Amino acid sequence: MTEAPSLTMFGAAWCIDCRRTKKQLDELGVAYEYIDLEADPAAADVAREISGRTSIPVVVYPDSTHHVEPSNADVEEKLRELALI
């Protein structure tokens, strides 16, 4: 049985920061739902409502906090805080 995604990431293939964060999550083996804003443009409104900004990626954690354009260190620190890694 696969574990349900513990976090959600809004991003797009053309976004360098999105690719970096996605690679980091993959390498850490963290389950996440990836929402491709190119494939689902309406999801951009959802990401903007969450973050209050138009910047991506937006990473939403299980505790309902989020990061916008996080550094790898920011993501890793939060994942450790939540005991996801």
C-alpha positions as CSV (number, residue, x, y, z in Angstrom):
1,M,0.0,0.0,0.0
2,T,1.4,3.4,-1.0
3,E,1.4,6.1,1.6
4,A,-0.8,9.1,0.7
5,P,1.0,12.2,-0.3
6,S,1.9,14.2,2.8
7,L,2.4,17.4,1.0
8,T,1.4,19.3,-2.2
9,M,3.7,21.1,-4.6
10,F,2.3,23.6,-7.2
11,G,4.8,24.2,-10.0
12,A,5.6,24.2,-13.7
13,A,8.2,22.5,-15.9
14,W,9.6,25.9,-17.1
15,C,10.3,27.0,-13.5
16,I,13.9,26.3,-12.4
17,D,13.1,26.5,-8.7
18,C,10.2,24.1,-9.2
19,R,12.4,21.6,-10.9
20,R,15.0,21.9,-8.1
21,T,12.4,21.5,-5.3
22,K,10.8,18.5,-7.1
23,K,14.2,16.8,-7.5
24,Q,14.9,17.4,-3.8
25,L,11.6,15.8,-2.7
26,D,12.2,12.9,-5.1
27,E,15.7,12.3,-3.8
28,L,14.5,12.5,-0.2
29,G,11.7,9.9,-1.0
30,V,9.0,12.2,0.3
31,A,5.5,11.4,-0.9
32,Y,3.9,14.5,-2.5
33,E,1.2,15.5,-4.9
34,Y,2.6,17.6,-7.8
35,I,0.1,20.0,-9.4
36,D,1.4,21.1,-12.8
37,L,0.1,24.6,-13.4
38,E,0.6,24.3,-17.1
39,A,-1.6,21.3,-17.3
40,D,-4.1,22.8,-14.8
41,P,-4.1,26.6,-15.2
42,A,-7.0,27.0,-12.7
43,A,-4.7,25.5,-10.0
44,A,-2.7,28.7,-10.2
45,D,-5.6,30.5,-8.5
46,V,-5.5,27.9,-5.7
47,A,-1.7,28.4,-5.3
48,R,-2.2,32.2,-5.3
49,E,-5.0,31.9,-2.6
50,I,-2.7,29.8,-0.4
51,S,0.4,31.9,-0.8
52,G,-0.9,35.4,-1.5
53,R,1.7,35.6,-4.3
54,T,2.1,34.6,-7.9
55,S,5.5,33.0,-7.3
56,I,6.1,29.3,-7.6
57,P,6.8,26.7,-6.4
58,V,4.3,26.7,-3.6
59,V,4.9,23.8,-1.2
60,V,2.0,23.0,1.2
61,Y,2.9,20.9,4.2
62,P,0.6,18.5,6.2
63,D,0.5,21.0,9.1
64,S,-1.1,23.5,6.6
65,T,1.9,25.8,6.5
66,H,3.6,26.6,3.2
67,H,6.7,27.8,1.5
68,V,6.9,30.0,-1.6
69,E,10.1,29.6,-3.6
70,P,11.8,27.8,-0.8
71,S,15.5,27.0,-0.7
72,N,16.5,23.4,-0.3
73,A,17.6,24.1,3.2
74,D,14.1,25.6,4.0
75,V,12.4,22.5,2.7
76,E,14.7,20.1,4.4
77,E,14.3,21.9,7.8
78,K,10.5,21.8,7.5
79,L,10.5,18.1,6.5
80,R,12.7,17.3,9.5
81,E,10.5,19.4,11.8
82,L,7.5,17.4,10.7
83,A,9.4,14.1,10.9
84,L,8.9,13.4,7.2
85,I,12.6,12.6,6.7
